[in-house]
């Protein structure tokens, strides 16, 4: 195996770490992959750590012990969140997004990799210290954001289905009432998906009264899993009393006026609190 120069090793290590944030890589992984001594890899990581701190691009954490190693956590700054919220807000308030019936079109944003990628990083940053085991969502529009959140946390994604699939095996089915329309809906999840005692983070694209989020939380109770929090891309301002308490929206929809062709969306500035 060829020997790499230091700058080549540093580039390779940074690429590997950034491709899988918050995953612990052992030193042996790098020594085998890059054909270098452990002491050499340690020196390389010190250089990377200093560079990331200087440029505020993220953090390198070394974990001691036999099962330890090194992991990379992307840094989310107040300015980054503020710029992102302003950009998405500007896009969502375009009058062309108004759909008859008082709805807002945002499918293009929910399937934009750059937008859902950043949204996932923000949610991951907010819940990084909660030891999340799974990110949970319900099909379908919430899947991209939930997947990006799961990637940033380095945990699996669990998707609750509205209709049972044969390939899921034995499943748990529950009925729930939507908070806004008061309709009875059904959701199902494979019995193998979540284990008792697991900590889960619920992610969804939209919340009005919180009926779907409550349904997901009720499903997790059936599995005896603990819901640590709920993150949503956009939540309506009204009704103020949601069916779930612990939720974190990126944006708040205040009003859709079809006659005036006006959409009022505000960033959730509480996201800027406690940013390292």
N, C-alpha and C positions, 0 to 999 in steps of 0.2 A: 504494500500500500504506500502511496506517495506521501511525502512529508509536506505539510502546508506551512506557509509563512504565517507569522503572527497576525498580520492584517487579514489574511484569508480565513484563519481560524475564528477571529473575532466576528467577521461578517457572517460566517456559517453559524456560529453559536447564537448570534442575535436573530438570525433568520429562523432558526429552530425554535427559540424561545418565543418569539413574537407570533409564530404560526399557531402556537398553542398556549395562550396566556393562562396563568394560574395553575399550570400543570407542573408537577415536581419531576424534574429530570435528574437522574443520578449522575454523579461525576463519571462513573463507569460508562454510562451511555456516551458521553462526549469523548472519553479516552479511546473507546473502541471505534467510534464513528470517525474521529479525526486523527487517529494514530498518534496520540500525544500522551505524555505523562500526566498524572493527576495534578502534580505541582504546576505544570505548565498551564493546564486548563484553569486552575485556581487563579493564576496570575492574569489570564485572559479575562476571566469573569470580573475581577477587581477593576480592570480597565473599563469594561462595559458598564459596570455599576457606576463608576465615576462619571462617565460620559452621559448616561441617562439622567443622573441627578443634576448635572450641570445644565443640560438642555431641557429638563423637566418633561422628559418623554416617557417616564415610567420608573419602576423600582425593581431592583433585583434583590431577592431574599434568599439567603442560604440557610438550609435546614440541617442542623448537625445530626449525627447518629448514623447507625448502619442503614436505616431506611430513608435517610435524608438526601439532600441534593440541592438543587437550585431552581427557582421559578421566577418568572417575569410577570409583573402586574402593570398594565398600562396606566398612565397617569391621566386623570380627567381634571382639568383646571376649571375654575369658575368662568374664565373667558370662553373656553371651548363650549361649555354648556350654554352659556348666554348666547353665543353666536349661533349655535345649533337651534335653540328654541326660537330665536328671532327669524331665522331662515325658514323654518317650517311654518311658523305663524304667518309669515308673509305669503307663503304659498297657499295656505289653507283659507286665507281671507279673500281670495280672488272670487269675484261674483260668479264666474263661470262654473264654479264647483257646486252651486246650488242645484239640488235635484227636486223636482216637484214632489210635494208631500212634506217639505220641511227637513230634507235630508242633505247631507254634505258628501260629495264624492271625494274619497281619499285613498282609493285602491292603489293608484299609481305611487303614492308615497309609501304605503305599507309593503309594496313589493320593490322598492328602490333599495338596493344593497347598501348604499352609503348612508341612507337615512335610518333604516332598521339596524344597521351595524352600529351606528353611534347611539341609537336608543338603547340597544342591548348593552353597550359599554356603560351607559349612565345607570341603568338598573343594576348591573353587576357591581358597579362602584358603590352604590348605596347599600347593597346587601352582602358585600364581600366578606364581612366578618361574622356572618350568621351561620356558617358551616352548612350551607344548602346542599342537599343530596340530589334534588331533582328540580327542574323547572317544569311547571305544569300549565298547559293551555287547553282550550277547546277548539276544535276545528271551526273555521278555516283561516280567517283573515289574521288571527293573532299568531299564527304559526311562525312567520318570518321573524318577528320581533322576539318571540320566545326562543327560537332557535339561536339567534345572535346573542341573547342573554345567556343561554346555556353554554354557548361556546366561550364567552368571556369568563364565565364562572368555572369552566371545565367540568361540567356535570351533564348527565343525560337529560334529554327532553322527553316528557310524557305528554301525549296528545289524547285528550278525552274525545270520544266520538259521539256524534248525535245519533248514529245508527250503528248497531252492533255488527261487527265483521266476523265471518267464520274463522278467518286466519288469526284472530285475537285469542281464540280459545275461550275458556270459561270466563265470564265477565260479570261485573257488578253493574246493575242498572238502577238508576234513581230518576224520579220525577222531580221537577222543580218548577216554580212559578216565576215567569219573567216579571221584573219589577215594574216595567212601564206598561206593557199590554195586558198583564195578568193572565197570560196564556200558559197552559201546562205544557212543558217540553220534557223530553227524555234525553239523558246522556248515559253513556256506558264506558267502562274501562276494564281492560283485562286484569284478572286477579293477580297476574304475575308482574304487573307494571310497577307497583309501589309496595313497600314493606312497612309493617308496623314500626312506629318510632322514627321514620324518615322525616326529615325537614324539607318542606317544599316551598318554592316561590311561585305564586300564580301570576301569569302574565297574559294580558288580553289587549285587544286593539281599541275597544270602545266601552264606556260605561255610562249608562243613564241613571237607572235606579239601583243597579248592582245585582239584579236577579241572577244573571249568569255567573258572576263571581261568587255569589252565595251558593249557587248550585255546585260549583267546583269545590268550595270549602266543605259543603255537606258530603260530597263524594270522598274527600280526603278523610273525613271523620269515619266513613265506612271502612277505610283502610287503616284507621288509627294512626294516620300520619299528621304531623304538625304543620300548619300553614304559618309560615314566618311573616309573610306580607303579600300584598297584591300590587302589581305595577300595571298601569294602563297607559296606552299611547295618548288618548284623549278622553276626558270625562266631562259631562255636562255640569254646568253650575247648579242647575235645578233638576230634580229636587236636591236640596242640600243634605237631607238625611238619606244616606244610602243604606242598602241592606247589609253592607259590610263596612266596618269601621277603619281597619288598617289598610288603606289603599294609597298609592302614590301615583298621581297622574303627571305626565309630561306637559300636557296642555289642557286648558279649561275652555270648553265651548260655552259661551255666555248667551249667544243669540243667533238665530237664523231668521232673517226677515225676507221672505220671498218677494213681497210687494216692493220693498225698497232695494232689493237685490244686495243685501248686506249680510255679511258673516262676521261675527265678533268672536275672536279667539284670543285668549291671553295665555302667555307662558306661565307655568307654575314656578314662581320665583323661589318657592321653598326648597327647590332642588339645589339652590346655590348655597344653602346652609351646610356648615360642617364639611366644606370641600378642602381637602388637604392641599 
